[in-house]
Amino acid sequence: MNKLFALLVAALILFGAVMAQQTPAGTNISNQASASYIDSAGQPRTTTSNQVITVVQQVYSFTITPNGTETDPPPPGPGQIKTALPGGQVIFNYVVTNTGNGTDTINLSTALGTSHNFNLLNPNIYLDTNCNGNLDAGETTPITSVTLGMGQQACVIVTATIPTNTSGYGNLNLVGTSQAGTPSDPTDDVVDNDNWARAVASNQATLTAFKSASPTGPVTPGSTITYTISGSNTGGSAASGVSVTGLNGTGILISDTIPTGLEVSTMPTGSAGAGTGTTTTVQMVFSTDGTTWAALNTSNLPLTGNGTIAVGMFISGGSGAFFPQTASYTFSFQAKVPDSAPAGTNYSNTATVRFDANGDGDADDPGETVTTNTTTNTVAAAYNVAVGPFEHPTGALTGTGPYTVGGYTITRSGDQQTIASVNSGTTVIFRHTLRNTGNTADSFTLSFSGAPTGWACSLVADDLTTPISGPVGPLAANAPNSDFNFALKCQVPATYPSSTATITITATSVNDPSKSDTTTDVVSAVADGFRFDLYGDLTAPYQASKTSDGEDNTSDDPDDTSPFRPTIPSTPANPGTSVTYRLRIDNLNPNNQADNYLLLVRPLQNFPGQVDSVLFYADADDDGIPDGAPISNTGLVNSGDTFKYLAVVTLKANAAPVSVGFNFEAKSTASTSEGLDWVYAQIDVNLVAQVTLDPDRSGTVTSPGTIQYTHTLTNNSNTPLSCYVGGNGGSYGWTYQYSTDGTNWYGALGNVSVGVDPNTRTQTIYVRVLVPAGEPIGRTDVNTVQARCFVTYPSNPLATNPDAQDTATETTTVVGGDLRLTKSAVSYIGNTSNVRHPTGATAYPGDEIEYTIVAENIGTGNLTQVVIADPLPSYTTFVSVSASATGFPTGSVIFYSTDGTNWSATPPASVPTGGTVYVAVNTSDIDGPNQITNADTMPPGAKITITFRVQVQ
């Protein structure tokens, strides 16, 4: 390993991050709105907007301390003054700190002054690996730059030589220049050049003073820091002592103010060697005000730093010049860090040495009061997390009863939540609470594992609707009032057999992925929900309606695709696999007539070419296993009896990644009229591919109509890529168009570049769908957007195997009455109106992002109880929210909420971390001024526009 590189690595390890307020460069800030409503058929619905992703850009910023000017006061003058013999060497100490939000290289150079008596010779810059202020063995290789991560700092030494046979002083400046510019002007270099120091030539006594801290850099709560101050007489004569208030005689005083919060509980130690024939004594002393001193004894301990309390060592040796040339001293004391010290607390410390250089009895002349280099210790971040049952993130449950959500009772025991039994075809919800148990603010990623095959699970906010996209937080450290509540929401498939489910929720620290915690959700049994029963004799006037399972089959049209049709929840499956449906036929004939039913399947969307076979089997014992050979009818079923059977749908091995829709039908053979009943089912054929194009989209559109989707193409490789982006949508003659800027549209995109650095590794892909007139309600088209990426872009990207590929699906459904939710963003420089990026794709810390959410009733019927929710994105702070509405009845009032329950006509002034903003329109007074219910309607064509503004941290 290169020696200089090794030194730099050591320095950066010793000096951890001292600043974490800014969002790191390259962070994705993602945001997605959602809405809940009741459609014109009285069915509760939810929908989500497109996702908007903003990539945080790098801010280049650094400091060099101590600061100083070349001229004497006023203005301030040099930041440090060192004295040495003519021809001797001086050492100046600096600290370089990266105050930006990403890794930066700071170039370092020196400049000689003009307002002085002489020019310093041979200036060199060195890395002070142990930050003790002195140039040690192994630190003698000059440097010209330091590379620092976000918040890191490095100690730097500048040495120079005073010319021989000279007097007066010479000035020197350390200049730093960042590798890049400012957010407002990337070509404008970031420079720190106010770091002037002064070297004074003197033949009098000169005491050096160096300070070290062990450990150097980060410390943990409850640990001990050992401070050591040392030096020697490097001048041209012996040094004398000075009088110190409260102490007897004269002497050299080494003093150190205890950093605020640190505690000294053991006696300091020290020694002074004054040479042969000279006797010196050392005395440990302390001061409560920094002026008056007294002898320190164990009875005075402990001493806790408050900004004025100091410890010191008093070196005495009689009157006159008693401390000869080459004489040295050492003073050391230990200080304990508080057990509760929060991360990021800085303990900066500088010692002072006072002596008499010219024998006039005071320390008021230049060079007689010497300050050491400054040591800085920062309390290291200790990251940790707890996630557990609702209201109990640590799993410590004492006297806590069950709670109910989604119609199921959930019990809590330790770190586990349990539902005794659920019905197939229903939704299961477990609520959870997350707590930051570290000592500093942190964000957390949430994930789950163990969901049974076929279960459609997702993590949502505590409103049980809004998707969680990206990390949550930052959350304050160990603050129960900052706990984050969320939920696991699972749709249990209607065909799921009686079994158990154990799903593990994991929360992981963003800043330290090795720190995570888990909690467990258990479903002890799944009962048969039978939400998709087929019925027996449905000839008028005996059409049946079984409200116990939530169905109301009011249409006799087997091609019906309206919301009224009985529907089996969609099932995902891979090509070449089979999906088994458990079905029943109840003979509900009121005349006690037995009947035989034909078992049929009616192909609907995308069925031809995707399905290999559909077979029916009897299942009398209801165990999900076929009884014998395939059947085509039930045989005779007595009135009041139930026939149980299975339908096995097998996909072709090359089935396309589309939604395949079909009706299972039962037809009465005894009926002279239609005598038909059916249930709609859909298989979502999985796309078996690596996913790097995110996210999948779904939306609704009128006919004619247009809808636009956005995806983010992210390059996680270590080399730039060029990509072809196109899709396979348009089964019904719909038009799909693609763009990278939302302005210029093409049938496909070629040679889309994505780089590897944080500023270029993502590319927004826009897809516009144009639906012609005449399309039936319920028609669905699935567009698979494919990104084929190459290191070297070929002439025909469709005929060459890609180096990397990615897909995302877009499912668009024609509706007669529904809610469209779209989202866009603009980022601004600071809090002004100057646009940073017109689509919000990039932003810097301190910039503001303005989200615009538009909710529109694009159908022909009223929607009711419409509530739009938008979570506060991670790494942002709430600024404001406002809304407007058009197309609503006169007198309607826009309401806001931060919990979805308590509403006000006044927008909220603040939203907590992890919180959500809710917006709705009150159109009726019958439900009271502070409620949103199904009496509040959204007419066709009505629109709600929300402006949600946040600031990047």
SEGU-616667 format. One record per residue (C-alpha): y, x, z; residue in one letter. Coordinates in steps of 0.5 Angstrom, whole numbers, padded with zeros to 4 digits, always signed. Layout:
BEGIN
YXZA...
This chain:
BEGIN
+0000+0000+0000M+0007+0002-0002N+0010+0005+0005K+0017+0001+0004L+0013-0005+0002F+0009-0004+0008A+0015-0004+0013L+0018-0010+0010L+0012-0014+0011V+0012-0012+0018A+0019-0013+0019A+0018-0020+0016L+0012-0022+0020I+0016-0020+0026L+0022-0024+0024F+0020-0031+0023G+0024-0037+0021A+0030-0038+0025V+0033-0044+0021M+0029-0050+0018A+0034-0055+0017Q+0034-0055+0010Q+0029-0058+0005T+0025-0052+0002P+0026-0051-0005A+0020-0054-0010G+0019-0060-0005T+0018-0067-0008N+0022-0073-0005I+0018-0079-0008S+0020-0086-0007N+0017-0093-0009Q+0019-0100-0007A+0015-0106-0006S+0016-0113-0006A+0012-0119-0003S+0013-0126-0005Y+0010-0133-0006I+0009-0135-0014D+0010-0142-0017S+0003-0143-0016A+0003-0142-0008G-0001-0136-0008Q+0002-0130-0004P+0003-0124-0008R+0005-0117-0008T+0008-0112-0013T+0010-0105-0013T+0016-0101-0017S+0015-0095-0021N+0015-0088-0017Q+0021-0084-0017V+0020-0076-0016I+0026-0072-0014T+0025-0064-0014V+0029-0060-0009V+0032-0054-0012Q+0034-0048-0009Q+0040-0046-0005V+0042-0039-0005Y+0045-0037+0002S+0045-0031+0006F+0049-0027+0012T+0050-0020+0014I+0052-0019+0021T+0056-0017+0025P+0062-0019+0020N+0069-0014+0020G+0075-0012+0016T+0077-0005+0015E+0084-0006+0018T+0086-0007+0025D+0088-0013+0029P+0091-0017+0026P+0086-0019+0022P+0080-0018+0027P+0078-0011+0025G+0072-0007+0024P+0065-0011+0027G+0063-0004+0030Q+0066+0002+0032I+0061+0009+0033K+0064+0015+0036T+0060+0022+0034A+0062+0030+0033L+0065+0032+0027P+0059+0034+0022G+0055+0029+0026G+0051+0023+0024Q+0053+0015+0026V+0048+0009+0026I+0051+0002+0024F+0047-0004+0026N+0046-0010+0021Y+0042-0016+0021V+0041-0020+0014V+0039-0027+0015T+0037-0032+0009N+0040-0038+0010T+0038-0041+0004G+0032-0046+0003N+0027-0041-0001G+0025-0034-0002T+0031-0029-0004D+0032-0022-0006T+0039-0019-0003I+0041-0013-0006N+0045-0008-0001L+0050-0003-0002S+0055+0001+0001T+0063+0002+0000A+0068+0007+0003L+0074+0005+0006G+0081+0006+0003T+0085+0005+0010S+0082+0011+0014H+0083+0019+0015N+0077+0021+0012F+0071+0019+0007N+0064+0018+0011L+0059+0023+0007L+0051+0021+0005N+0051+0013+0007P+0044+0011+0006N+0041+0004+0008I+0034+0003+0012Y+0030-0002+0014L+0030-0002+0022D+0022-0005+0023T+0022-0005+0030N+0030-0008+0031C+0031-0003+0036N+0038+0000+0033G+0035+0007+0032N+0032+0010+0026L+0025+0012+0028D+0019+0016+0024A+0017+0012+0019G+0023+0008+0017E+0026+0014+0013T+0025+0011+0006T+0032+0009+0004P+0032+0001+0001I+0037-0002-0004T+0035-0009-0002S+0031-0014+0002V+0027-0020+0000T+0027-0026+0005L+0023-0032+0006G+0027-0039+0008M+0030-0037+0015G+0027-0030+0015Q+0032-0024+0017Q+0031-0017+0017A+0034-0011+0021C+0038-0006+0017V+0041+0001+0019I+0046+0004+0015V+0047+0012+0017T+0053+0016+0015A+0056+0023+0017T+0063+0025+0019I+0065+0031+0015P+0066+0037+0019T+0073+0040+0022N+0076+0033+0021T+0079+0028+0026S+0081+0021+0026G+0076+0015+0023Y+0073+0013+0017G+0071+0006+0015N+0064+0004+0011L+0062-0003+0009N+0055-0006+0007L+0055-0011+0001V+0050-0016+0000G+0049-0020-0007T+0044-0025-0008S+0039-0026-0014Q+0042-0032-0016A+0049-0037-0016G+0051-0043-0012T+0049-0050-0013P+0056-0051-0017S+0056-0045-0021D+0049-0042-0022P+0053-0036-0025T+0057-0035-0019D+0054-0029-0015D+0053-0030-0008V+0056-0024-0004V+0057-0022+0003D+0062-0016+0003N+0066-0017+0010D+0062-0013+0014N+0066-0007+0015W+0064-0001+0021A+0068+0005+0023R+0066+0012+0025A+0071+0016+0030V+0071+0023+0030A+0071+0026+0037S+0069+0032+0041N+0069+0029+0048Q+0063+0026+0051A+0059+0021+0047T+0054+0016+0049L+0049+0013+0045T+0046+0006+0046A+0040+0003+0043F+0037-0004+0045K+0030-0006+0043S+0026-0013+0045A+0019-0013+0046S+0016-0017+0042P+0021-0017+0037T+0022-0023+0033G+0018-0030+0035P+0016-0031+0042V+0012-0037+0045T+0015-0042+0050P+0013-0039+0057G+0012-0032+0055S+0016-0026+0057T+0021-0021+0053I+0022-0014+0055T+0029-0011+0054Y+0030-0004+0054T+0037+0000+0053I+0037+0007+0052S+0041+0013+0050G+0044+0020+0051S+0050+0024+0051N+0051+0027+0044T+0058+0029+0044G+0062+0035+0046G+0063+0035+0053S+0060+0032+0059A+0061+0025+0061A+0064+0022+0068S+0064+0016+0071G+0068+0010+0072V+0070+0005+0078S+0066-0001+0078V+0068-0007+0082T+0064-0008+0088G+0060-0002+0088L+0061+0005+0091N+0064+0011+0088G+0064+0012+0080T+0058+0012+0075G+0056+0010+0068I+0055+0002+0068L+0049+0000+0063I+0050-0008+0063S+0046-0014+0060D+0048-0021+0060T+0042-0025+0061I+0041-0030+0055P+0042-0037+0057T+0036-0040+0060G+0032-0034+0061L+0029-0032+0068E+0029-0025+0071V+0024-0025+0077S+0022-0018+0077T+0026-0012+0079M+0029-0008+0073P+0027-0001+0072T+0031+0005+0070G+0032+0013+0070S+0037+0018+0068A+0036+0025+0066G+0042+0029+0067A+0039+0036+0066G+0038+0042+0071T+0042+0043+0077G+0045+0036+0076T+0043+0031+0081T+0044+0023+0079T+0042+0017+0082T+0040+0010+0079V+0042+0004+0082Q+0040-0003+0080M+0046-0008+0080V+0047-0015+0078F+0053-0020+0077S+0054-0027+0077T+0061-0027+0073D+0061-0021+0069G+0066-0017+0073T+0064-0016+0080T+0058-0013+0082W+0053-0012+0087A+0046-0008+0089A+0040-0012+0086L+0034-0013+0091N+0028-0018+0091T+0032-0023+0095S+0037-0024+0090N+0031-0026+0085L+0030-0030+0080P+0036-0030+0076L+0037-0035+0071T+0042-0034+0065G+0048-0038+0064N+0052-0034+0060G+0055-0030+0066T+0050-0027+0070I+0048-0020+0068A+0043-0015+0071V+0045-0007+0070G+0044+0000+0072M+0049+0004+0075F+0048+0012+0074I+0052+0016+0079S+0052+0024+0080G+0059+0025+0085G+0066+0026+0082S+0068+0029+0075G+0064+0030+0069A+0057+0030+0072F+0053+0027+0065F+0052+0033+0061P+0051+0034+0054Q+0043+0032+0052T+0043+0028+0058A+0039+0021+0057S+0038+0015+0060Y+0033+0008+0060T+0034+0002+0063F+0029-0004+0062S+0028-0011+0065F+0024-0017+0063Q+0026-0024+0062A+0021-0030+0062K+0022-0036+0056V+0022-0043+0059P+0016-0047+0058D+0019-0052+0055S+0023-0048+0050A+0024-0052+0044P+0022-0049+0037A+0028-0045+0034G+0032-0043+0040T+0035-0037+0039N+0036-0031+0045Y+0041-0026+0042S+0042-0020+0047N+0047-0014+0047T+0048-0009+0052A+0054-0005+0054T+0055+0002+0057V+0062+0004+0060R+0063+0011+0062F+0069+0016+0062D+0070+0021+0056A+0076+0024+0057N+0076+0025+0065G+0082+0020+0066D+0078+0015+0071G+0077+0009+0066D+0073+0006+0060A+0079+0004+0056D+0080+0009+0051D+0076+0009+0044P+0069+0010+0045G+0068+0009+0052E+0065+0002+0052T+0059+0002+0047V+0056-0004+0045T+0048-0004+0043T+0045-0007+0037N+0044-0014+0038T+0037-0016+0039T+0035-0024+0037T+0028-0027+0039N+0027-0034+0037T+0022-0039+0040V+0017-0040+0035A+0015-0047+0032A+0008-0050+0035A+0006-0055+0030Y+0001-0060+0032N+0000-0068+0031V-0004-0074+0034A-0006-0080+0030V-0010-0086+0034G-0011-0093+0034P-0004-0097+0034F+0001-0096+0040E-0004-0090+0042H-0003-0084+0038P-0007-0079+0043T-0013-0084+0044G-0011-0085+0051A-0013-0092+0052L-0011-0095+0059T-0012-0103+0060G-0010-0104+0053T-0013-0110+0050G-0015-0112+0043P-0010-0114+0037Y-0011-0119+0031T-0008-0117+0024V-0011-0120+0018G-0015-0125+0021G-0019-0120+0025Y-0019-0118+0032T-0019-0111+0033I-0022-0107+0039T-0019-0100+0041R-0023-0095+0045S-0021-0088+0046G-0020-0085+0039D-0024-0091+0035Q-0022-0098+0033Q-0027-0103+0031T-0028-0110+0028I-0035-0113+0030A-0036-0117+0023S-0032-0118+0016V-0033-0123+0011N-0034-0120+0004S-0029-0121-0001G-0023-0120+0004T-0018-0115+0006T-0019-0111+0012V-0013-0108+0016I-0013-0103+0021F-0006-0101+0024R-0005-0094+0027H+0000-0089+0030T+0002-0082+0029L+0006-0078+0034R+0009-0071+0033N+0006-0067+0039T+0009-0060+0037G+0015-0057+0039N+0019-0058+0033T+0021-0063+0028A+0015-0064+0022D+0013-0068+0017S+0005-0070+0016F+0001-0072+0010T-0004-0078+0011L-0011-0079+0008S-0017-0082+0009F-0025-0081+0008S-0031-0085+0008G-0029-0091+0005A-0036-0094+0002P-0037-0095-0005T-0033-0100-0008G-0028-0101-0003W-0021-0101-0005A-0017-0098+0001C-0010-0095+0001S-0005-0093+0006L+0001-0097+0007V+0007-0098+0012A+0007-0102+0018D+0010-0108+0014D+0003-0108+0011L+0005-0108+0004T+0009-0102+0002T+0005-0096-0001P+0006-0089+0003I+0008-0084-0002S+0008-0077+0000G+0009-0074+0007P+0012-0078+0012V+0017-0075+0017G+0020-0071+0019P+0019-0074+0026L+0022-0071+0032A+0018-0067+0037A+0014-0070+0043N+0019-0076+0042A+0015-0083+0043P+0021-0087+0040N+0020-0083+0034S+0012-0085+0033D+0011-0087+0026F+0006-0093+0025N+0002-0095+0019F-0004-0098+0017A-0010-0097+0013L-0011-0103+0008K-0018-0104+0005C-0021-0110+0000Q-0028-0111+0001V-0032-0113-0005P-0035-0119-0006A-0041-0116-0007T-0042-0111-0001Y-0048-0112+0002P-0049-0113+0010S-0047-0106+0013S-0043-0102+0017T-0037-0098+0015A-0034-0092+0018T-0027-0089+0015I-0024-0083+0018T-0016-0083+0018I-0013-0075+0018T-0006-0073+0019A-0004-0066+0017T+0002-0062+0019S+0006-0060+0013V+0009-0054+0016N+0002-0052+0019D-0004-0055+0015P-0009-0052+0020S-0006-0057+0025K-0009-0064+0024S-0012-0070+0028D-0017-0075+0026T-0018-0082+0028T-0024-0087+0026T-0024-0094+0024D-0031-0098+0024V-0033-0104+0021V-0039-0106+0025S-0042-0111+0020A-0040-0114+0013V-0042-0122+0013A-0043-0126+0006D-0036-0128+0005G-0038-0132-0002F-0031-0133-0004R-0033-0134-0011F-0038-0140-0011D-0040-0143-0017L-0041-0151-0017Y-0046-0156-0019G-0044-0162-0022D-0037-0162-0024L-0037-0167-0029T-0031-0172-0028A-0030-0175-0023P-0034-0171-0018Y-0030-0164-0019Q-0031-0160-0013A-0026-0156-0009S-0029-0152-0003K-0023-0150+0001T-0027-0146+0006S-0027-0140+0002D-0020-0141-0001G-0022-0143-0008E-0019-0149-0011D-0022-0150-0018N-0017-0155-0022T-0019-0153-0029S-0024-0155-0033D-0022-0150-0039D-0027-0144-0039P-0022-0139-0042D-0017-0141-0037D-0013-0134-0035T-0009-0138-0030S-0008-0136-0023P-0012-0142-0021F-0018-0140-0024R-0024-0137-0019P-0024-0130-0019T-0028-0124-0016I-0024-0118-0014P-0024-0113-0019S-0029-0108-0019T-0029-0100-0021P-0035-0097-0024A-0036-0091-0028N-0039-0092-0036P-0046-0092-0036G-0047-0096-0029T-0049-0103-0027S-0045-0107-0023V-0049-0113-0019T-0045-0120-0017Y-0048-0124-0012R-0047-0131-0014L-0049-0138-0012R-0049-0145-0015I-0048-0151-0010D-0051-0158-0013N-0045-0162-0010L-0048-0169-0014N-0046-0175-0010P-0051-0179-0013N-0057-0174-0010N-0059-0173-0017Q-0063-0166-0018A-0060-0162-0024D-0062-0155-0028N-0056-0151-0029Y-0056-0146-0035L-0053-0139-0033L-0048-0136-0038L-0043-0130-0039V-0037-0131-0043R-0034-0125-0046P-0026-0124-0045L-0022-0118-0046Q-0025-0112-0048N-0032-0114-0047F-0035-0112-0054P-0036-0105-0054G-0036-0104-0047Q-0041-0108-0044V-0049-0106-0046D-0052-0112-0042S-0051-0118-0037V-0058-0120-0034L-0059-0126-0029F-0064-0125-0023Y-0066-0130-0018A-0065-0128-0011D-0068-0133-0006A-0068-0129+0000D-0061-0127-0001D-0062-0119+0000D-0058-0117-0007G-0065-0115-0010I-0067-0118-0016P-0073-0123-0015D-0078-0122-0021G-0076-0122-0029A-0069-0124-0032P-0068-0132-0032I-0063-0136-0036S-0063-0142-0032N-0064-0144-0025T-0069-0149-0025G-0069-0156-0022L-0064-0155-0016V-0064-0161-0011N-0057-0165-0009S-0054-0161-0003G-0058-0155-0004D-0056-0148-0006T-0059-0143-0012F-0058-0136-0010K-0058-0131-0016Y-0055-0124-0018L-0051-0122-0025A-0052-0115-0027V-0047-0112-0032V-0049-0106-0035T-0043-0102-0038L-0044-0097-0044K-0045-0090-0043A-0039-0089-0047N-0035-0095-0044A-0027-0094-0045A-0023-0093-0039P-0020-0101-0040V-0021-0107-0036S-0027-0111-0038V-0026-0119-0036G-0031-0124-0037F-0033-0131-0034N-0040-0132-0031F-0041-0140-0033E-0046-0145-0030A-0047-0151-0035K-0051-0157-0032S-0057-0159-0037T-0057-0166-0034A-0049-0168-0036S-0047-0172-0042T-0040-0169-0042S-0038-0162-0041E-0041-0161-0034G-0039-0153-0033L-0036-0149-0028D-0034-0141-0028W-0032-0135-0024V-0028-0130-0027Y-0030-0123-0026A-0027-0116-0028Q-0029-0109-0028I-0024-0103-0028D-0028-0098-0032V-0026-0091-0029N-0023-0086-0033L-0027-0079-0031V-0022-0074-0032A-0018-0069-0028Q-0012-0072-0025V-0005-0069-0026T-0001-0074-0029L+0001-0079-0024D+0002-0084-0022P-0002-0090-0025D+0002-0096-0026R+0002-0103-0027S+0007-0109-0029G+0008-0115-0031T+0012-0117-0037V+0014-0124-0041T+0012-0125-0048S+0016-0123-0052P+0018-0117-0047G+0019-0110-0045T+0017-0106-0039I+0018-0098-0038Q+0014-0094-0034Y+0015-0087-0031T+0010-0081-0030H+0011-0074-0027T+0007-0069-0031L+0006-0063-0026T+0004-0056-0028N+0000-0053-0022N-0003-0047-0026S+0000-0040-0025N+0002-0040-0033T+0007-0044-0037P+0003-0050-0041L+0005-0054-0047S+0003-0061-0047C+0001-0066-0052Y+0002-0073-0049V+0000-0080-0052G-0004-0086-0051G-0009-0091-0053N-0006-0098-0051G-0004-0103-0056G-0011-0107-0057S-0007-0113-0058Y-0002-0110-0063G+0003-0108-0057W+0008-0102-0059T+0008-0096-0054Y+0013-0091-0054Q+0014-0084-0051Y+0020-0080-0048S+0022-0074-0044T+0029-0077-0043D+0029-0084-0043G+0033-0084-0050T+0029-0081-0055N+0023-0085-0057W+0017-0083-0061Y+0009-0085-0062G+0007-0079-0058A+0010-0073-0055L+0008-0066-0058G+0009-0059-0055N+0012-0062-0048V+0014-0055-0044S+0012-0055-0036V+0013-0048-0033G+0011-0045-0026V+0017-0045-0022D+0020-0050-0018P+0025-0052-0022N+0021-0053-0029T+0014-0055-0026R+0015-0062-0027T+0017-0067-0033Q+0018-0074-0033T+0014-0078-0038I+0017-0085-0040Y+0013-0090-0043V+0016-0096-0046R+0011-0102-0048V+0014-0107-0053L+0010-0114-0052V+0011-0119-0058P+0012-0126-0058A+0006-0131-0058G+0002-0127-0053E-0002-0132-0048P-0001-0132-0040I-0006-0127-0037G-0007-0122-0043R-0008-0115-0040T-0007-0109-0044D-0009-0102-0041V-0006-0096-0044N-0009-0089-0042T-0004-0084-0042V-0007-0077-0044Q-0003-0070-0043A-0007-0065-0046R-0004-0058-0044C-0005-0051-0047F-0003-0044-0046V-0002-0043-0053T+0000-0050-0057Y-0005-0051-0063P-0003-0054-0069S-0007-0060-0068N-0008-0061-0060P-0012-0067-0061L-0018-0063-0065A-0018-0057-0060T-0021-0057-0053N-0015-0057-0048P-0014-0051-0042D-0012-0057-0038A-0012-0064-0038Q-0009-0070-0034D-0009-0078-0035T-0005-0084-0032A-0007-0091-0034T-0002-0097-0035E-0004-0104-0034T+0001-0109-0037T-0001-0116-0036T+0003-0122-0039V+0006-0127-0034V+0009-0134-0034G+0012-0133-0028G+0012-0127-0023D+0017-0122-0020L+0018-0115-0024R+0020-0109-0019L+0024-0103-0023T+0027-0097-0020K+0031-0091-0022S+0035-0086-0019A+0041-0081-0020V+0043-0075-0016S+0050-0073-0014Y+0053-0067-0012I+0054-0067-0004G+0057-0074-0003N+0062-0075-0009T+0061-0078-0015S+0059-0072-0019N+0053-0073-0022V+0047-0068-0021R+0042-0071-0025H+0042-0077-0029P+0035-0079-0027T+0035-0076-0020G+0030-0071-0022A+0033-0065-0018T+0037-0065-0012A+0040-0059-0007Y+0040-0060+0000P+0046-0064+0002G+0046-0068-0005D+0045-0075-0005E+0040-0079-0008I+0042-0086-0010E+0036-0091-0012Y+0037-0097-0016T+0032-0103-0015I+0032-0109-0019V+0028-0115-0017A+0028-0120-0023E+0024-0127-0024N+0022-0126-0031I+0018-0132-0031G+0019-0140-0031T+0018-0142-0024G+0021-0141-0018N+0019-0136-0013L+0019-0136-0006T+0020-0132+0000Q+0022-0126-0004V+0022-0119+0000V+0024-0113-0003I+0022-0106+0002A+0024-0099+0000D+0022-0094+0005P+0027-0088+0007L+0024-0082+0003P+0021-0076+0007S+0026-0070+0008Y+0032-0075+0007T+0037-0078+0012T+0040-0085+0011F+0047-0086+0008V+0048-0093+0006S+0045-0100+0003V+0048-0105-0001S+0045-0111-0005A+0048-0116-0010S+0044-0122-0013A+0045-0127-0019T+0042-0133-0021G+0041-0136-0014F+0044-0143-0012P+0051-0143-0009T+0052-0141-0002G+0046-0136-0002S+0047-0130+0003V+0044-0123+0002I+0040-0121+0008F+0038-0114+0011Y+0033-0112+0016S+0030-0105+0018T+0023-0109+0021D+0022-0115+0016G+0023-0120+0022T+0030-0119+0024N+0035-0121+0019W+0043-0120+0018S+0048-0121+0013A+0051-0114+0015T+0047-0108+0012P+0044-0103+0017P+0048-0097+0019A+0042-0093+0020S+0035-0093+0019V+0030-0088+0023P+0026-0083+0020T+0020-0086+0017G+0023-0093+0017G+0024-0098+0012T+0030-0102+0009V+0028-0110+0007Y+0033-0114+0003V+0032-0122+0002A+0036-0128-0001V+0037-0134+0004N+0038-0140+0000T+0037-0145+0005S+0040-0147+0012D+0034-0151+0014I+0030-0145+0017D+0036-0142+0021G+0041-0136+0019P+0036-0131+0021N+0030-0132+0018Q+0027-0131+0011I+0021-0137+0009T+0018-0140+0004N+0024-0145+0004A+0028-0139+0000D+0027-0139-0007T+0028-0135-0013M+0030-0139-0019P+0027-0136-0026P+0032-0131-0029G+0035-0129-0022A+0036-0122-0020K+0037-0118-0014I+0040-0111-0015T+0039-0106-0009I+0043-0099-0008T+0040-0095-0003F+0043-0088-0002R+0040-0082+0002V+0042-0075+0003Q+0037-0069+0002V+0036-0065+0009Q
